[in-house]
Amino acid sequence: MATPVRDELPVVPVRYPGRWVAAVVVLVLIAMLAHWLVATPGLHWDVVRDYLFNSSILTGVRRTIVLTIIAMATGIVLGILLAVMRLSPNPIVSGFAWLYIWFFRGTPVLVQLLFWYNLPAVVHSLSVGVPFGPSWAHTDPKTIITQFTAAILGLGLNEAAYMAEIARAGILSVDEGQTEAAQSLGMTRLATMRRIVLPQAMRVIIPPTGNETISMLKSTSLVFAIGYMELLTTAQVIYGRTFQTIPLLLTASIWYLALTSVLYVGQYYVERYFARGSTRQLPPTPLQRVRMLAMGRTH
């Protein structure tokens, strides 16, 4: 008996007209935005070009970078300490860490900046000595809590509360068997945390820490409220004198975009470094991908 011949059905690729419509809409919006940026005379791109590498603007950029580095370092170190305290079996230690995190996460960073800056108006003397006893040295708070110090305190102490929760989540992501095995070998709690837990927790800690660093760079603009001359405050002072508000804000925005782009690249390579061992093969870097494409074209 002959087997009936079946007609092969044609394979028709699935079409997604909605994707093409969305792509066209996006391209039109991008073209409209580019045309508006180029064709609007009020933006004064010539003023932006003149002030982009102005000495005052560059000084503001350097101060913004310094603020970001010091405040973020303060937040990371204090945040890890608070995370360890938060996980302590001692209820007083863990309770203090919880209270710190609750307070600094529950109040706006702008309020904290203003608080530290105006604190010398209330506290007239700072002393070092025995608690509730004799003091050895006195100093005027105005000489210590300057605009820069107030900015570091406001940004760094606030960041520590968020970094504490990030570090705590990373520590909890490590299997408890790792800690138990280390303790069975006679390692102390501090040594176990430093040598076993934290290196493994970094894979979870690094990505949000990179986001926090980028956020910190932008949060430094809040110190305009206390008059510290970082990037945004410098731009405000200049356009307050020249009345070129939009061009100076565009200048500051370009610098913020440039700095955050550098941080994006740094975050990518740091995440890639700590991803070693979690995957069999690390994904190629953008530079490696370009080299592979170039080699593929030559062969």
C-alpha positions as MATLAB code, in Angstrom:
seq = 'MATPVRDELPVVPVRYPGRWVAAVVVLVLIAMLAHWLVATPGLHWDVVRDYLFNSSILTGVRRTIVLTIIAMATGIVLGILLAVMRLSPNPIVSGFAWLYIWFFRGTPVLVQLLFWYNLPAVVHSLSVGVPFGPSWAHTDPKTIITQFTAAILGLGLNEAAYMAEIARAGILSVDEGQTEAAQSLGMTRLATMRRIVLPQAMRVIIPPTGNETISMLKSTSLVFAIGYMELLTTAQVIYGRTFQTIPLLLTASIWYLALTSVLYVGQYYVERYFARGSTRQLPPTPLQRVRMLAMGRTH';
ca = [
       0.000    0.000    0.000;
       1.474    3.299   -1.062;
       2.145    5.910    1.599;
       0.216    9.117    0.895;
       2.431   12.050    0.085;
       1.893   14.946    2.426;
       2.274   18.438    1.131;
       4.869   20.303    3.177;
       3.398   23.341    4.848;
       5.238   26.567    4.151;
       7.091   28.077    7.104;
       6.012   31.650    7.572;
       8.084   33.744   10.022;
       6.140   35.460   12.751;
       5.825   39.140   12.112;
       5.836   41.737   14.834;
       4.437   44.941   13.360;
       4.198   46.529   16.809;
       7.968   46.415   17.194;
       8.500   48.261   13.928;
       5.911   50.867   14.856;
       7.573   51.383   18.256;
      11.000   51.669   16.613;
       9.715   54.277   14.150;
       8.103   56.273   16.956;
      11.328   56.199   18.981;
      13.418   57.295   15.987;
      11.026   60.160   15.272;
      11.189   61.309   18.902;
      14.998   61.153   18.848;
      15.086   63.147   15.609;
      12.711   65.749   17.084;
      14.850   66.052   20.222;
      18.065   66.394   18.203;
      16.451   69.039   15.974;
      15.224   70.960   19.007;
      18.673   70.879   20.632;
      20.361   72.135   17.463;
      17.743   74.595   16.232;
      16.877   76.307   19.544;
      18.987   79.495   19.757;
      18.140   80.046   23.422;
      20.302   77.101   24.475;
      23.461   79.030   23.484;
      25.771   76.122   22.749;
      28.569   78.621   22.175;
      28.305   79.625   25.856;
      28.353   75.942   26.830;
      31.530   75.472   24.799;
      33.168   78.492   26.429;
      32.401   77.371   29.992;
      32.841   73.609   29.591;
      36.546   73.786   30.489;
      36.396   77.003   32.466;
      38.780   76.986   35.437;
      35.960   77.576   37.938;
      33.892   74.735   36.461;
      36.895   72.391   36.521;
      37.490   73.271   40.171;
      33.860   72.413   40.871;
      34.296   69.090   39.050;
      37.343   68.227   41.166;
      35.484   69.066   44.371;
      32.546   66.938   43.270;
      34.875   63.986   42.660;
      36.578   64.446   46.047;
      33.214   64.659   47.818;
      32.025   61.499   46.086;
      35.143   59.501   46.945;
      35.364   60.513   50.609;
      31.620   60.301   51.326;
      31.328   56.942   49.565;
      34.379   55.528   51.358;
      32.901   56.683   54.666;
      29.572   55.075   53.798;
      31.130   51.760   52.738;
      33.381   51.350   55.788;
      30.730   52.422   58.277;
      28.037   50.467   56.406;
      29.954   47.184   56.612;
      30.562   47.800   60.318;
      26.852   48.480   60.866;
      25.907   45.352   58.911;
      28.135   43.201   61.122;
      26.678   44.882   64.211;
      23.160   44.353   62.867;
      23.827   40.600   62.629;
      25.410   40.442   66.085;
      23.756   38.131   68.634;
      24.125   40.911   71.196;
      20.732   42.695   71.307;
      22.253   46.032   72.381;
      24.731   46.082   69.511;
      22.194   44.959   66.911;
      19.591   47.339   68.346;
      21.934   50.311   68.043;
      22.709   49.406   64.421;
      18.989   49.082   63.642;
      18.284   52.466   65.287;
      21.042   54.132   63.253;
      19.744   52.685   59.983;
      16.161   53.598   60.869;
      17.038   57.223   61.627;
      19.314   57.991   58.683;
      17.103   56.216   56.143;
      14.019   57.928   57.528;
      15.230   61.534   57.227;
      16.077   63.337   53.960;
      19.748   63.798   53.160;
      19.135   67.517   52.550;
      17.846   67.887   56.115;
      20.929   66.091   57.408;
      23.229   68.407   55.453;
      21.509   71.465   56.884;
      21.601   69.946   60.388;
      25.367   69.364   60.374;
      26.069   72.750   58.822;
      24.011   74.620   61.435;
      25.064   72.473   64.401;
      27.836   74.913   65.533;
      25.098   77.497   66.153;
      23.798   75.266   68.977;
      26.909   73.422   70.167;
      29.460   75.984   71.281;
      32.221   73.643   72.429;
      33.539   70.180   71.604;
      35.647   68.356   74.189;
      37.672   65.145   74.378;
      38.001   63.313   77.686;
      36.421   60.785   80.019;
      32.674   60.306   79.445;
      30.730   62.187   82.129;
      34.093   63.151   83.621;
      36.970   65.573   83.118;
      37.842   66.672   79.596;
      41.349   67.002   78.224;
      40.863   69.327   75.273;
      38.286   71.800   74.003;
      37.708   73.243   70.559;
      35.246   75.470   68.770;
      32.868   73.434   66.517;
      33.038   76.164   63.874;
      36.687   75.303   63.229;
      35.844   71.620   62.651;
      32.404   71.611   61.040;
      33.135   73.618   57.920;
      31.105   73.461   54.711;
      33.244   70.574   53.478;
      33.014   68.678   56.780;
      29.249   69.173   56.936;
      28.953   67.855   53.371;
      31.002   64.740   54.209;
      29.039   64.099   57.409;
      25.671   64.574   55.741;
      26.430   62.466   52.684;
      28.671   59.839   54.304;
      26.557   59.069   57.372;
      23.412   58.884   55.272;
      25.073   56.555   52.774;
      26.264   54.289   55.587;
      22.657   53.416   56.435;
      21.959   52.228   52.887;
      25.292   50.441   52.556;
      24.578   48.627   55.822;
      21.466   47.043   54.331;
      23.309   46.204   51.104;
      26.172   44.590   53.031;
      23.754   42.731   55.302;
      21.949   41.281   52.290;
      25.297   40.183   50.834;
      26.386   38.545   54.084;
      23.073   36.698   54.425;
      23.415   35.411   50.852;
      26.433   33.291   51.893;
      25.443   29.800   53.001;
      25.594   29.298   56.768;
      27.568   26.116   56.225;
      30.541   28.262   55.225;
      30.529   29.943   58.635;
      29.990   26.702   60.491;
      32.872   25.035   58.658;
      35.183   27.960   59.441;
      34.216   27.930   63.114;
      34.776   24.184   63.287;
      38.359   24.843   62.159;
      38.838   27.238   65.063;
      38.536   30.515   63.168;
      37.221   33.489   65.113;
      34.045   35.297   64.103;
      36.061   38.276   62.802;
      38.434   36.066   60.791;
      35.509   34.112   59.353;
      33.816   37.321   58.296;
      36.988   38.765   56.746;
      38.341   35.661   54.997;
      35.281   33.543   54.202;
      32.020   35.480   54.212;
      32.850   38.930   52.821;
      34.817   37.706   49.750;
      31.809   35.612   48.701;
      29.309   38.316   49.628;
      31.043   40.813   47.336;
      29.262   39.311   44.318;
      25.975   40.478   45.810;
      27.320   43.703   47.327;
      29.177   45.130   44.316;
      26.281   45.791   41.855;
      24.147   47.896   44.247;
      27.292   49.562   45.590;
      28.093   50.721   42.066;
      24.598   52.147   41.763;
      25.005   53.880   45.117;
      28.290   55.416   43.958;
      26.629   56.824   40.861;
      23.779   58.111   43.010;
      26.284   59.662   45.420;
      27.956   61.543   42.574;
      24.628   63.148   41.728;
      23.663   63.655   45.380;
      26.695   65.891   45.871;
      24.692   68.562   44.049;
      22.579   68.887   47.209;
      25.434   70.616   49.026;
      24.442   73.789   47.192;
      22.111   74.256   50.189;
      25.114   74.855   52.474;
      27.067   76.896   49.925;
      29.911   74.469   49.218;
      31.350   75.272   45.798;
      31.048   71.970   43.964;
      29.992   71.647   40.314;
      26.350   72.718   40.535;
      26.984   75.513   43.037;
      29.766   76.862   40.835;
      27.444   76.840   37.817;
      24.783   78.653   39.868;
      27.236   81.349   40.925;
      28.311   81.885   37.314;
      24.797   82.102   35.852;
      23.766   84.327   38.744;
      26.365   86.770   37.433;
      25.940   86.245   33.671;
      22.212   85.325   33.574;
      23.053   82.402   31.249;
      21.047   79.910   33.319;
      20.279   77.183   30.775;
      23.766   77.073   29.182;
      25.438   76.719   32.579;
      23.001   73.997   33.628;
      23.761   72.198   30.370;
      27.468   72.522   31.128;
      26.990   70.968   34.557;
      24.814   68.208   33.058;
      27.490   67.316   30.498;
      30.069   66.931   33.250;
      27.706   64.818   35.382;
      27.033   62.567   32.380;
      30.753   62.225   31.678;
      31.564   61.310   35.286;
      28.710   58.828   35.619;
      29.766   57.199   32.333;
      33.233   56.609   33.786;
      31.626   55.074   36.874;
      29.466   52.821   34.681;
      32.593   51.441   33.004;
      34.356   50.982   36.337;
      31.349   49.188   37.799;
      31.266   46.794   34.834;
      34.886   45.719   35.289;
      34.613   45.425   39.084;
      31.514   43.226   38.751;
      33.331   41.145   36.149;
      36.313   40.717   38.499;
      34.205   39.437   41.398;
      32.184   37.185   39.078;
      35.209   34.910   38.693;
      34.362   31.421   39.869;
      30.598   31.906   39.636;
      30.555   31.149   35.900;
      32.669   28.810   33.792;
      33.652   31.553   31.392;
      33.467   35.292   31.879;
      31.654   37.266   29.192;
      33.959   39.197   26.857;
      34.569   42.852   27.567;
      33.469   45.461   25.016;
      37.087   45.829   23.860;
      37.390   42.060   23.417;
      34.177   42.017   21.393;
      35.532   44.704   19.084;
      38.737   42.702   18.614;
      36.769   39.522   17.835;
      34.690   41.385   15.245;
      37.843   42.816   13.670;
      39.508   39.407   13.526;
      36.357   37.855   12.061;
      36.344   40.388    9.246;
      39.997   39.853    8.417;
      39.699   36.058    8.136;
];
